[in-house]
Amino acid sequence: MPQRSPALLSPRKSPVQARSTASVDAILDATIQVLLNVGKERLTTTRVALRAGVSVGTLYQYFPNKSALLQAVLRRHLAAVVQAVEDVCTQQKGQTLRQMATALITAFLAVKMKDSRTSTALYSVSSDVDGARIAKDMSVRSNKAIVRMLESASEPLATDPQLVASTLQAAMFGVSRTLLESSSPEKRLEPARAELIRMACAYLESSTAGHSESRV
């Protein structure tokens, strides 16, 4: 599928007043509801406006087309995931690597799987709205937060913290994607979370300066 011009995907304007922000939030919430109810092929700006309780003209003040709506919803979803990661990384500074891994993975999967139907639906439209670029931008933010957290750990790492952070992210993204692609993500969440934490803790322990010295 040919890539759409960024200008066609970008919102027309940003809300500057509380009332405008509420309208945009209502439109984005309605977009998700319509997406879940009828699918991306049957989703239209008219359906979304009707569900949001606004006129199509009001919707077009902020979003020029269907693709812009879907991209905005995806961006909001990913921003919430990144915010959760940044918050937990700030809270865990100075803790042990095991505590960091447990808290990070728990927070990430909690927000990612909070509404698995929505996450799955947004995953399915990602390729249509330049989702890879958005995810990459968000991943950079998450990586910086995880690096700062790891650098503050009570056990110093012998491996480059940025490499360790990237490895942890890859593992978390892989598990969440597998869950979303499964037939029963809710049932598989807890076992997957426990295994991911076990794997991450073992990896982090093997990456510490003390562990590296013991192998010399």
Residue pairs with C-beta under 8 A, 6 or more apart in sequence:
1 127
1 128
3 130
4 67
4 129
4 130
6 130
8 64
8 65
8 67
8 68
9 67
9 68
9 71
9 129
9 130
10 68
11 62
11 63
11 64
11 68
11 72
12 60
12 61
12 62
12 63
12 64
13 61
13 62
15 21
15 23
15 24
15 62
23 52
23 54
23 58
23 62
24 62
26 52
26 53
26 54
27 48
27 49
27 52
27 54
27 59
27 62
27 63
27 69
28 69
28 72
28 73
28 76
29 52
30 48
30 49
30 51
30 52
30 53
31 43
31 48
31 69
31 70
31 72
31 73
32 73
32 118
32 121
32 122
33 51
34 43
34 47
34 48
34 51
35 43
35 70
35 73
35 121
35 122
35 125
36 117
36 118
36 121
38 47
40 70
40 121
40 124
40 125
40 128
43 66
43 69
43 70
44 66
45 56
45 59
45 60
45 63
45 65
45 66
45 69
46 56
48 59
48 69
49 55
49 56
49 58
49 59
52 59
59 69
63 69
63 72
67 128
67 129
70 125
70 128
70 129
71 129
71 130
71 131
71 134
73 122
74 122
74 125
74 126
74 129
74 131
74 134
75 134
77 118
77 119
77 122
78 134
78 135
78 138
79 138
80 111
81 108
81 111
81 112
81 138
81 142
82 138
82 141
82 142
82 145
84 107
84 108
84 110
84 111
85 104
85 107
85 108
85 142
85 145
85 146
86 141
86 142
86 145
87 107
88 103
88 104
88 107
88 108
89 104
89 145
89 146
89 148
89 149
90 145
90 149
91 103
92 99
92 100
92 103
92 104
92 149
93 148
93 149
93 152
94 152
94 153
94 154
95 103
95 153
95 154
96 153
96 154
96 155
97 150
97 153
97 154
97 155
97 157
97 201
97 204
97 205
97 208
98 201
98 204
98 205
100 149
100 150
100 153
100 204
101 168
101 197
101 200
101 201
101 204
102 197
102 201
104 146
104 149
104 168
104 172
104 200
105 172
105 193
105 196
105 197
105 200
106 193
106 197
108 172
108 176
109 172
109 175
109 176
109 179
109 189
109 192
109 193
109 196
112 119
112 176
113 119
113 176
113 179
113 185
113 186
113 189
116 179
116 180
116 185
116 186
119 176
119 180
120 180
120 181
120 185
123 177
123 180
125 131
126 132
126 135
139 169
142 169
143 162
143 165
143 166
143 169
146 165
146 168
146 169
147 161
147 162
147 165
150 157
150 161
150 164
150 165
151 157
151 161
155 208
155 209
155 210
156 208
156 209
157 164
157 204
157 207
157 208
157 209
158 207
158 208
158 209
158 211
158 212
159 207
164 203
164 204
164 207
167 203
168 200
168 203
171 196
171 199
171 200
172 196
175 192
175 196
178 192
179 185
179 188
179 189
179 192
182 188
205 211
